Amino acid sequence: MNGPLVSICVPTANRANFLKRSLESILTQDYAALEILIGDNASTDDTRALCCSAAAADPRVRYIRRERNIGIYPNHNDLIEQSQGEFIAFLHDDDEFRPSLIREEVSFLTAQPEAGFVSPDWTLIDEEGRTLGARDHAVPELQEGTAYIEQTMKTGRSCVGLSGTMIRRSALGNSRFNEKGPIGFGDFVLWFEIAERQRVGHIPKQLYSYRLHTKSLSRRSALSVTKDYREAILGYCDAHLKRWPEHSPLVQRWRGMTHKYLFWMLAYEISLYFNKGLKSGAEDRRYRTVFELMDYRLSDMEFKDLLAQFRAIRGGLPENLARQLINFLLLVRWTWPLSQLAPRAPSLRGLLRLQ
């Protein structure tokens, strides 16, 4: 066995159709020193048969069957506890690795001992595996942990995805996923905790595919996401301040960044609400967020909730001026200008210093 052992953890539940391709993408890695732990959260489809077959065919595969669904993040944490590798990577059961991902990440962490974890760029694919877009991040290949935290707070986006990221076990320490944390942001807080102590690595290559599909647990409206984002990020700020009381000015700035991001996220959702009927052309190559790619529309009650949150959230002068303008456009029912904001989101993010 050449190279340090890598534990690839695959939490799954009732996704046998996607899991088969996900496992194939692990088994065809060009790095052999692997243990592959599958945590099956009481699936009732063909997952058990698929995993038993994979374990029988390859001794690196270990199938862990749960007789009841213990929850998403408890499943993740148990896989960490049962893993033995020097490095730990996660692959969600609907995503796919490129063949060189593990080798390139091991090489990076071996060469950069101060990095606590490393993540590559990724592509977005649909249910059939067709490419929807790419997520390329203009960040240093090795950056200070606090810089990573602040950039994520500022933009609301992490350059680190849970699938495809490799963690150094010694850097992980006692940090684990918040088992009661909101779906989609349990990893944000974990990355932040590690980044308090370690640097963050990045490989500027698209080395895995993130699948968008109708049964994805992260397939939610921007309105729903903002509620969970607020809980996760502001909760982290409180916890960070307890660990680092001398960081009070820093945490205050992070909270301000979070409120600013939430304001513009809600403004973006308002724009999407009026933009949903406007279809993009087949050759539309511009950057589109996952919310724009998803086919959903808020109900009347959800839209009222959206407006209430939008009007209540704090902000500075730009946010207050934007709130007055949007309220006026809604009052006079001139919604076409609002519908045009979503397609221009990348440019507006730059103007508002949200990237």
Disulfide bonds with the S-S distance in Angstrom:
none
